[in-house]
Amino acid sequence: CENQMYPPEEYPTRKAYLKFKKVNTKEPYCRFGTVPDADNPTDCADPPEGDNTALSKYHVEVLSECICSSGTHCANIVTYSSVGSVGVTIFVRMALGTLLEYFGPVNVQVGLLCFGAGWVALSGAIWSEWSFILIRTMIGCVGATFVTNQFWCSLLFAPSVVGTANATAAGWGNLGGGVTQIFIVWCVIAPFESIGMNIDSAWRWAMMVPSVMFLICAVALKLFCWDTPTAKTYLTVKDRALWDYVEVLKDYRIVIMIFQYSAC
């Protein structure tokens, strides 16, 4: 975080501080405005003449615990990790087509969940910038579970309802991504803090909860789920090759769907 690398008491004129406003109250770090202007500030403006409040022009107390706004070193690290996460998700989603047809949806989904569980658990031990980028990138592989869900729905449901099934699964999946942000903070981190842990320890231990949930889901899938309504294992031709992707792309409708999906 910017305020961890550059304590505001020692570096009060960092641009990230000068442009900071508290989200809920819009209270600025610079009590009396900035100079020369708000877009490119170099310092906080001095108190106006006649001001007898004796308040510092720097409102340090208003800063959040972690300043990670655009242009900071922290923001750059987050950007690199985001690029890695999205990049690996795209790669795994493309590779998953062959894997699904070779191993079946249950085995692939179980593999992804177990792989993700390990990296999610390890995220609680992040110790450096590069470890954060690496771990977040590897967790991005789990984003490919979406592909398994869509493939699996197509096997499990009849053509008359498969569209509804796919849409429902995808919708709940996207909703889950948002709910998780609230769940982790209020239902996982907060209880750890309530038993006396500091915030740094609380969020690290909290990452064990989704990791365990991943493993529980993986075990349940392997024990109780079938690849198709009539067969436990999805049987397919085993001689798959990368050239299959070229064959698929010969269908112009597939290309249209690629661009349509990328616009979501």
KENU-560609 format. One record per residue (C-alpha): residue in three letters; y, x, z. Coordinates in steps of 0.5 Angstrom, whole numbers, padded with zeros to 4 digits, always signed. Example, Ala and Ser with C-alpha at 12.3 -4.5 7.8 and 13.67 -1.06 7.14 Angstrom:
ala-0009+0025+0016
ser-0002+0027+0014
This chain:
cys+0000+0000+0000
glu+0007+0002-0001
asn+0009+0002+0006
gln+0003+0006+0008
met+0005+0011+0003
tyr+0012+0011+0004
pro+0014+0008+0011
pro+0021+0004+0010
glu+0024+0007+0016
glu+0023+0014+0012
tyr+0024+0011+0005
pro+0029+0005+0006
thr+0031+0005-0001
arg+0024+0005-0005
lys+0025+0000-0011
ala+0019-0004-0008
tyr+0023-0005-0002
leu+0030-0007-0005
lys+0027-0012-0009
phe+0022-0015-0004
lys+0023-0023-0002
lys+0019-0026+0003
val+0014-0031+0000
asn+0015-0037+0004
thr+0022-0036+0007
lys+0025-0032+0001
glu+0028-0028+0006
pro+0030-0021+0003
tyr+0029-0014+0005
cys+0037-0013+0003
arg+0041-0017+0008
phe+0047-0017+0004
gly+0044-0016-0003
thr+0043-0010-0007
val+0047-0005-0011
pro+0049-0004-0017
asp+0045-0010-0019
ala+0039-0014-0017
asp+0035-0012-0023
asn+0035-0005-0022
pro+0037-0003-0015
thr+0038+0003-0012
asp+0040+0001-0005
cys+0042-0005-0001
ala+0049-0007-0001
asp+0053-0005+0006
pro+0055-0011+0010
pro+0062-0014+0008
glu+0068-0013+0011
gly+0069-0017+0018
asp+0062-0018+0019
asn+0061-0017+0026
thr+0053-0018+0027
ala+0051-0011+0027
leu+0045-0012+0023
ser+0042-0006+0019
lys+0043-0008+0012
tyr+0035-0006+0011
his+0031-0012+0014
val+0025-0008+0015
glu+0021-0013+0019
val+0021-0018+0013
leu+0016-0013+0009
ser+0009-0016+0009
glu+0004-0011+0012
cys+0002-0009+0005
ile+0007-0008-0001
cys+0003-0008-0007
ser+0008-0010-0012
ser+0009-0008-0020
gly+0011-0001-0021
thr+0008+0001-0014
his+0002+0006-0014
cys-0002+0001-0011
ala-0001-0004-0016
asn-0003+0001-0021
ile-0010+0002-0017
val-0011-0005-0017
thr-0009-0005-0025
tyr-0014+0000-0026
ser-0020-0004-0022
ser-0018-0010-0026
val-0019-0007-0033
gly-0026-0004-0030
ser-0028-0010-0028
val-0026-0014-0034
gly-0029-0009-0038
val-0036-0009-0035
thr-0036-0016-0035
ile-0035-0017-0042
phe-0040-0011-0044
val-0046-0014-0039
arg-0044-0021-0042
met-0046-0019-0049
ala-0052-0015-0047
leu-0055-0021-0043
gly-0057-0025-0049
thr-0062-0020-0050
leu-0064-0019-0043
leu-0065-0027-0042
glu-0069-0028-0048
tyr-0074-0022-0046
phe-0074-0023-0038
gly-0072-0031-0038
pro-0066-0034-0034
val-0069-0033-0027
asn-0071-0026-0027
val-0064-0024-0030
gln-0060-0028-0025
val-0064-0026-0019
gly-0063-0019-0022
leu-0055-0020-0022
leu-0055-0023-0015
cys-0059-0017-0012
phe-0055-0012-0016
gly-0048-0015-0014
ala-0050-0016-0007
gly-0051-0009-0006
trp-0044-0007-0009
val-0041-0013-0005
ala-0044-0010+0002
leu-0041-0003+0000
ser-0034-0006-0001
gly-0034-0006+0006
ala-0034+0001+0006
ile-0028+0003+0001
trp-0026+0009+0003
ser-0021+0012-0003
glu-0018+0010-0009
trp-0023+0012-0013
ser-0028+0008-0009
phe-0024+0002-0010
ile-0024+0002-0017
leu-0031+0004-0018
ile-0034-0002-0013
arg-0029-0007-0016
thr-0032-0005-0023
met-0039-0006-0021
ile-0038-0012-0018
gly-0035-0015-0024
cys-0042-0015-0027
val-0044-0021-0023
gly-0039-0025-0027
ala-0044-0025-0032
thr-0048-0030-0028
phe-0044-0035-0032
val-0048-0033-0038
thr-0054-0034-0035
asn-0052-0041-0032
gln-0050-0043-0039
phe-0057-0041-0042
trp-0061-0044-0037
cys-0057-0051-0037
ser-0059-0051-0045
leu-0067-0050-0043
leu-0067-0055-0037
phe-0063-0061-0040
ala-0064-0065-0046
pro-0059-0065-0052
ser-0056-0072-0050
val-0054-0069-0043
val-0054-0062-0044
gly-0046-0062-0045
thr-0045-0065-0039
ala-0049-0061-0035
asn-0046-0054-0038
ala-0039-0057-0037
thr-0041-0059-0029
ala-0044-0052-0028
ala-0038-0048-0031
gly-0033-0053-0027
trp-0036-0052-0021
gly-0037-0045-0022
asn-0029-0044-0023
leu-0028-0048-0017
gly-0032-0044-0013
gly-0028-0037-0015
gly-0022-0041-0012
val-0025-0044-0006
thr-0028-0037-0004
gln-0021-0034-0003
ile-0019-0039+0002
phe-0026-0039+0005
ile-0026-0031+0006
val-0020-0031+0010
trp-0020-0037+0014
cys-0028-0038+0015
val-0030-0031+0015
ile-0024-0026+0017
ala-0021-0030+0022
pro-0027-0031+0026
phe-0028-0024+0026
glu-0021-0023+0029
ser-0022-0028+0034
ile-0027-0024+0037
gly-0023-0018+0038
met-0023-0014+0031
asn-0017-0011+0028
ile-0016-0014+0021
asp-0018-0007+0018
ser-0025-0008+0021
ala-0025-0016+0020
trp-0025-0016+0013
arg-0030-0010+0012
trp-0035-0014+0016
ala-0033-0020+0013
met-0036-0017+0006
met-0043-0018+0009
val-0043-0025+0009
pro-0042-0026+0001
ser-0047-0020+0000
val-0052-0024+0005
met-0051-0031+0001
phe-0052-0027-0005
leu-0059-0025-0003
ile-0061-0032+0000
cys-0059-0035-0007
ala-0063-0030-0010
val-0069-0031-0006
ala-0069-0038-0007
leu-0068-0038-0014
lys-0074-0033-0015
leu-0079-0038-0010
phe-0077-0045-0012
cys-0074-0045-0019
trp-0077-0045-0026
asp-0074-0042-0033
thr-0076-0049-0036
pro-0078-0056-0034
thr-0085-0055-0036
ala-0086-0048-0035
lys-0085-0043-0029
thr-0083-0037-0034
tyr-0079-0037-0041
leu-0084-0035-0046
thr-0080-0031-0052
val-0081-0026-0058
lys-0081-0019-0054
asp-0079-0015-0061
arg-0071-0016-0059
ala-0066-0011-0062
leu-0059-0010-0062
trp-0059-0012-0070
asp-0060-0019-0067
tyr-0052-0019-0066
val-0051-0018-0073
glu-0055-0023-0075
val-0052-0028-0070
leu-0045-0026-0073
lys-0047-0028-0080
asp-0046-0035-0078
tyr-0038-0037-0078
arg-0039-0042-0073
ile-0041-0037-0068
val-0034-0033-0070
ile-0030-0039-0069
met-0033-0040-0062
ile-0032-0033-0060
phe-0024-0033-0061
gln-0024-0040-0058
tyr-0028-0038-0052
ser-0023-0032-0051
ala-0017-0036-0051
cys-0019-0040-0045
